[in-house]
Amino acid sequence: MLNLNGITVRLGGRTIIDDATAKLPPRGRIGLIGRNGAGKSTLVRVIAGMLEPDSGDVAMPRGSRLGYIAQEAPGGDATPFETVIAADVERAALMLESESCADAERLAEIHERLIAIDAHAAPSRAARILVGLGFDEAAQHRPLESFSGGWRMRVALAALLFSQPDLLLLDEPSNHLDLEAVLWLEDFLRSYPATILLVSHERDFLNNVVDHILHLSAGKLTLYPGGYDAFERQRAERQAQIASARAKQQAERERLQDYVARNSARASTAKQAQSRAKALAKLQPIAELIDDPSLSFDFPNPDKLNPPLITLDFASVGYGDTPVLRQLNLRLDPDDRLALLGRNGNGKTTLARLLAAQLTPLDGAMTASSKMRVGYFTQYQVEELDPAETPLQHMTVLMKGASPSAVRAQLGRFGFSGPKATTEVGKLSGGERARLALALITFEAPHLLILDEPTNHLDVDAREALIQALNGYSGAVVIVSHDRHMLDMTADRLVLVDGGAANEFDGSIDDYIGFVLAKDPAPARKDGINKKDQRKAAADARAKGQESRKRAHEAEKELDRLVAQRNAIDQAMFDPASADASLQKLTVTDLMKRRADIVTSIEAAEAIWLEASEALEAMTA
């Protein structure tokens, strides 16, 4: 069992974790969740012994082995296989000792221990873990220095899993993985024989792995049984209880205040009033529900272009003279929602760069609309933001010649209003920097958004806000992500990038998962449902949703205009001297007639707004 006892951590004069306490079940698989900046990674570092808390302690059974991935990726001449094998320190030490041990009795002890820890099966176990994380036989024996940082972090994860600690600490383990590797990791963790504490923002991953959710909010910890969906239900119930308790407390506060006000001056009731005043002072305020306005994504809609936006005809693309993808045939229309699937290294990013015109075809043809604007998001853009500059400075440089109000309006679409707009980027959270990068790439209202792993630094609530924004955006979207929930909610077309080709995948994300796990090798149809028809229906529904939003917005503007006219007429009728000059010339009869016409128009606009709002509500129900 892992016990967290009154953990308090202060960083830079600010309390990050405040007297946090939790008792975690033995052999539990616990998902640690919370908003960006809530202190999840800080808490993990405290548990790992890398950070001393200001107060409180972490209690674990004596002799427990703890495993945690360091921030630095492994490197050097060692291979992934050698690195993983070496992670079992006891086995490595015993194997080394056995090579030079001359004491027969000690040698016997060594071999007994090696048999007990199943040391001879270690090479095959290490190879299986590496294969699951995407390393084929050849890759397992290449030097680490030949891999990118993301692949070397996979090696670190493989070494940690191989070492089998009693407490496995994982901080966003899927950030460097593709969907195929995430599915393998889920299966591995479900059968892991010890305690897991897992930080993740992927709801499907949490639902499929954990049996408890540990929620960190406002510096406090709350443990919920079940996966993420169960936590959402329990949190909703808890929030409803808090709201109800606050309403009851406010009513009680008002009742006591009224009694004290009415009875303090009377001698006969002064003591009772004094008693009520003491009760009023003892009423502790119930914490308000957190409503974060920074959960904001609002992509500006582009002007319309005729289809197609892009056409690929037997195109090949690669680097230098070496093609990565060949014989590409693809059409992208203004309202398409396309997800690129496939293992990392198969060419998803290469295809995305081709669509963004960062690469040109080596062969074949690519035709794109001359008026098309493209917004292309990658993690590199997040990393390349100047930490010393503010969001306002970044956007001002980009929007040369734009008015300060236009610059701030674009930042406001993504939650950077007020002090946030003038906060140095180096002081922003990873999720905030990702939002800023999205604000920067969309300032021209692009016709095509290409998003390469946009969710890596976003918490669950921010991911949901991004999904809603994408579904309300009228342009085309191409997305690369290992977040199944996001792909399922936003993509209408799936393209599998594999074996040097990119072909339409006729199925849903669930079908693709079955395909990857070899449970459903031919997923074109299930239960007689045509997946292409499903995706077309989704696209039609989104178009209707956009039309309903437009009608609701126009009706709101018309209502504001009409209500202002009605109020002006009311002003003229009851205080003519302060009324608008044009209305002062009208008789009372004329004013009443004009007011009646405006009221009729208001009722018509309200009916339009109500109809559009109900249509939107029905779509999201």
C-alpha positions, -999 to 999 in steps of 0.1 A, spaced: 0 0 0 12 35 -8 1 62 17 5 100 11 3 117 44 -3 155 45 20 163 15 26 200 11 48 215 -16 56 251 -22 75 263 -53 85 299 -59 64 311 -29 33 294 -43 16 264 -27 13 237 -54 1 208 -32 -16 216 1 -18 190 28 -27 163 3 -36 129 18 -45 96 1 -43 58 8 -38 39 -24 -49 3 -26 -22 -25 -29 -17 -37 -64 -40 -9 -76 -38 7 -110 -44 43 -102 -48 71 -127 -35 105 -114 -54 133 -131 -59 170 -128 -58 202 -148 -26 215 -164 -5 230 -137 -23 213 -109 9 197 -97 6 161 -109 43 158 -120 54 175 -88 35 149 -68 50 121 -88 85 135 -82 78 136 -44 67 100 -45 98 91 -65 120 107 -39 133 133 -63 117 162 -45 115 168 -8 80 180 4 78 210 27 58 188 50 42 154 51 57 121 40 53 91 16 49 57 32 56 24 14 61 -11 25 97 -18 35 119 -31 7 96 -19 -21 113 -12 -54 101 20 -71 104 26 -109 103 60 -126 115 73 -159 140 102 -157 134 132 -179 166 126 -199 164 101 -227 191 74 -227 219 77 -253 253 65 -263 266 34 -281 244 9 -263 216 -6 -282 179 -7 -271 182 -44 -263 213 -39 -242 198 -10 -224 166 -29 -215 185 -60 -203 207 -39 -181 177 -24 -164 173 -56 -143 202 -46 -120 201 -78 -99 202 -101 -129 230 -81 -145 251 -82 -113 246 -120 -109 254 -128 -145 286 -108 -142 296 -124 -109 289 -159 -123 315 -154 -150 344 -150 -125 332 -167 -93 356 -195 -82 336 -204 -50 315 -234 -59 291 -228 -30 286 -191 -40 282 -201 -77 255 -225 -67 237 -197 -49 240 -175 -79 225 -200 -102 197 -208 -78 188 -171 -77 191 -167 -114 166 -196 -118 143 -180 -92 141 -147 -111 137 -165 -144 169 -148 -157 173 -171 -187 139 -159 -201 150 -123 -198 163 -118 -233 130 -130 -249 110 -109 -224 131 -78 -233 126 -84 -270 88 -88 -266 86 -55 -248 107 -37 -274 86 -52 -302 54 -41 -285 68 -5 -284 76 -5 -321 113 -18 -323 117 -45 -349 147 -70 -347 170 -46 -366 161 -16 -346 167 -34 -313 204 -37 -322 211 -2 -335 230 23 -312 207 46 -292 224 77 -306 209 68 -340 173 73 -327 153 105 -321 146 117 -286 110 102 -288 123 68 -297 149 69 -270 122 77 -245 105 45 -257 136 26 -248 135 42 -213 99 31 -210 108 -5 -221 136 -6 -196 113 5 -168 86 -21 -177 113 -48 -179 126 -40 -144 92 -48 -129 93 -25 -99 68 -29 -70 55 6 -77 55 17 -113 53 55 -118 43 66 -153 41 102 -162 23 106 -196 38 74 -210 18 76 -243 32 110 -253 59 94 -275 39 64 -287 17 58 -317 -17 43 -314 -4 7 -320 21 10 -292 -5 25 -269 -27 -5 -274 2 -28 -266 10 -8 -235 -26 -10 -223 -26 -48 -226 8 -49 -207 -4 -27 -178 -37 -45 -174 -18 -77 -164 10 -59 -144 14 -77 -111 22 -47 -88 10 -12 -81 8 14 -109 4 52 -105 -2 66 -139 -5 102 -151 -25 105 -183 -50 128 -200 -63 101 -224 -98 90 -213 -97 57 -233 -63 48 -219 -75 55 -184 -107 36 -189 -89 5 -202 -61 4 -176 -69 19 -142 -92 8 -115 -90 40 -94 -88 77 -102 -68 100 -80 -79 136 -87 -56 164 -78 -74 198 -76 -67 230 -57 -38 211 -40 -60 184 -26 -64 147 -35 -96 127 -38 -97 90 -47 -125 76 -68 -131 40 -76 -133 29 -113 -120 44 -146 -123 78 -160 -159 76 -171 -169 65 -136 -149 94 -122 -168 118 -145 -201 105 -132 -190 107 -96 -176 142 -100 -208 154 -116 -227 140 -87 -203 156 -63 -205 190 -81 -243 188 -79 -241 182 -42 -217 211 -38 -240 234 -57 -270 223 -37 -250 227 -4 -239 262 -15 -275 272 -23 -287 259 11 -259 277 29 -266 310 11 -303 307 20 -293 301 57 -268 330 56 -295 353 43 -320 341 69 -296 347 98 -285 381 84 -321 391 82 -328 380 117 -298 398 131 -307 430 113 -343 430 125 -337 419 161 -303 433 173 -318 466 185 -346 451 206 -337 443 242 -361 413 242 -344 396 212 -308 410 215 -294 377 230 -310 356 203 -297 380 176 -262 378 192 -265 340 191 -275 341 154 -246 364 147 -222 339 162 -237 311 141 -234 333 110 -197 339 117 -191 301 120 -206 294 86 -175 283 65 -179 291 28 -182 260 6 -156 260 -22 -170 272 -55 -168 249 -85 -138 257 -107 -149 273 -140 -117 280 -160 -122 305 -188 -88 295 -203 -104 264 -217 -109 282 -249 -104 272 -285 -122 291 -311 -109 286 -347 -119 315 -370 -139 302 -399 -125 308 -434 -142 322 -465 -156 296 -488 -135 279 -515 -148 256 -542 -138 219 -539 -114 203 -541 -88 220 -519 -61 194 -527 -58 166 -552 -29 140 -553 -25 120 -585 0 91 -583 22 114 -563 54 103 -545 70 122 -516 101 118 -495 134 134 -487 162 140 -512 157 115 -540 144 88 -516 106 84 -516 88 76 -483 53 73 -499 45 63 -534 14 63 -557 -6 87 -535 -42 93 -547 -61 115 -524 -87 143 -527 -94 168 -499 -125 189 -499 -133 220 -478 -154 202 -453 -133 170 -449 -122 156 -416 -93 132 -422 -73 112 -397 -39 97 -406 -34 63 -390 -3 41 -388 28 34 -368 53 62 -362 80 62 -389 56 50 -416 52 85 -432 22 102 -415 42 134 -408 57 132 -443 22 131 -458 11 160 -435 40 181 -447 32 174 -483 -4 186 -478 10 217 -460 32 224 -490 63 220 -469 74 192 -493 69 189 -530 61 157 -549 91 137 -562 68 122 -589 32 125 -600 11 156 -594 -3 176 -566 -30 203 -573 -40 228 -546 -63 258 -546 -43 290 -552 -64 308 -526 -61 281 -499 -46 291 -465 -31 263 -444 -26 262 -406 -1 235 -397 5 226 -360 34 205 -348 51 200 -314 82 218 -328 62 250 -330 54 247 -292 91 241 -284 103 270 -306 82 297 -289 104 324 -273 102 319 -236 111 355 -229 83 370 -250 46 372 -242 16 358 -263 8 395 -272 43 400 -285 43 368 -305 9 376 -321 18 413 -328 49 402 -348 28 378 -368 -1 401 -374 19 430 -388 -2 461 -395 -32 448 -375 -48 470 -348 -41 461 -312 -78 452 -307 -76 427 -336 -44 411 -321 -60 408 -287 -92 394 -303 -73 365 -319 -56 358 -286 -89 360 -268 -103 332 -290 -77 309 -273 -81 321 -237 -53 347 -237 -71 377 -223 -61 401 -196 -29 393 -177 -25 360 -196 -18 379 -228 12 396 -212 26 366 -193 60 354 -205 58 322 -225 84 306 -202 59 309 -173 30 293 -192 21 256 -188 26 231 -216 -11 232 -224 -11 270 -225 19 270 -249 0 245 -272 -30 268 -272 -8 297 -281 7 278 -310 -28 270 -322 -37 307 -320 -6 317 -340 -12 292 -369 -49 302 -373 -47 340 -373 -54 341 -410 -85 319 -408 -70 289 -427 -91 268 -450 -72 237 -439 -60 228 -404 -33 201 -402 -27 190 -366 1 167 -358 -3 154 -322 -21 185 -309 -31 169 -275 2 160 -260 2 188 -234 -36 192 -230 -55 178 -200 -88 160 -205 -110 190 -202 -89 210 -227 -90 181 -251 -128 181 -249 -128 218 -256 -105 213 -286 -129 186 -299 -159 209 -297 -139 237 -314 -129 215 -343 -164 202 -347 -176 239 -349 -149 249 -374 -161 251 -410 -128 244 -427 -111 210 -435 -91 192 -408 -63 166 -411 -53 152 -378 -25 129 -366 -31 117 -330 -29 86 -307 -59 99 -288 -86 75 -299 -114 96 -283 -103 127 -303 -101 107 -336 -135 91 -330 -152 124 -323 -136 145 -351 -127 123 -381 -151 113 -408 -124 97 -431 -95 74 -420 -63 70 -441 -39 42 -432 -3 52 -439 17 19 -441 41 1 -463 50 32 -483 14 38 -493 -16 58 -480 -50 42 -485 -85 49 -472 -95 27 -443 -131 16 -446 -141 15 -410 -143 33 -377 -116 38 -351 -129 8 -332 -126 -12 -364 -90 -1 -368 -82 -11 -332 -96 -45 -339 -76 -46 -371 -44 -38 -352 -51 -64 -326 -58 -89 -353 -92 -95 -339 -110 -82 -370 -87 -83 -401 -114 -72 -425 -133 -44 -409 -151 -29 -438 -186 -36 -424 -202 -47 -392 -238 -56 -385 -247 -45 -421 -236 -9 -413 -219 9 -442 -191 30 -426 -188 54 -455 -225 62 -450 -218 67 -413 -190 91 -420 -211 110 -446 -240 113 -421 -215 127 -395 -203 153 -421 -239 162 -429 -247 165 -392 -217 188 -387 -228 210 -416 -263 213 -401 -247 221 -368 -227 249 -383 -258 263 -400 -277 262 -368 -249 280 -349 -249 307 -377 -287 311 -374 -285 313 -336 -257 339 -338 -276 360 -363 -308 358 -343 -289 369 -312 -275 400 -330 -309 408 -344 -324 405 -309 -298 428 -294 -306 454 -321 -344 452 -317 -343 453 -279 -321 484 -280 -348 500 -303 -376 490 -280 -357 504 -250 -351 537 -268 -389 540 -276 -397 533 -239 -372 560 -229 -390 584 -254 -424 576 -240 -415 581 -203 -388 607 -205 -390 625 -238 -364 651 -229 -336 625 -227 -347 605 -258 -331 604 -291 -339 635 -313 -355 614 -340 -379 599 -315 -388 632 -299 -405 642 -331 -430 613 -330 -464 613 -312 -472 589 -285 -495 570 -309 -466 567 -334 -443 555 -307 -467 529 -295 -473 516 -331 -436 514 -337 -431 496 -304 -457 470 -313 -440 463 -346 -406 459 -329 -421 436 -303 -435 414 -331 -401 413 -347 -385 404 -313 -409 375 -310 -400 363 -345 -362 366 -338 -367 347 -305 -385 319 -323 -356 316 -348 -331 316 -320 -350 290 -300 -354 267 -330 -317 269 -338 -307 264 -302 -330 233 -299 -315 219 -330 -280 223 -316 -290 208 -283 -305 178 -301 -273 172 -319 -252 172 -287 -276 152 -266 
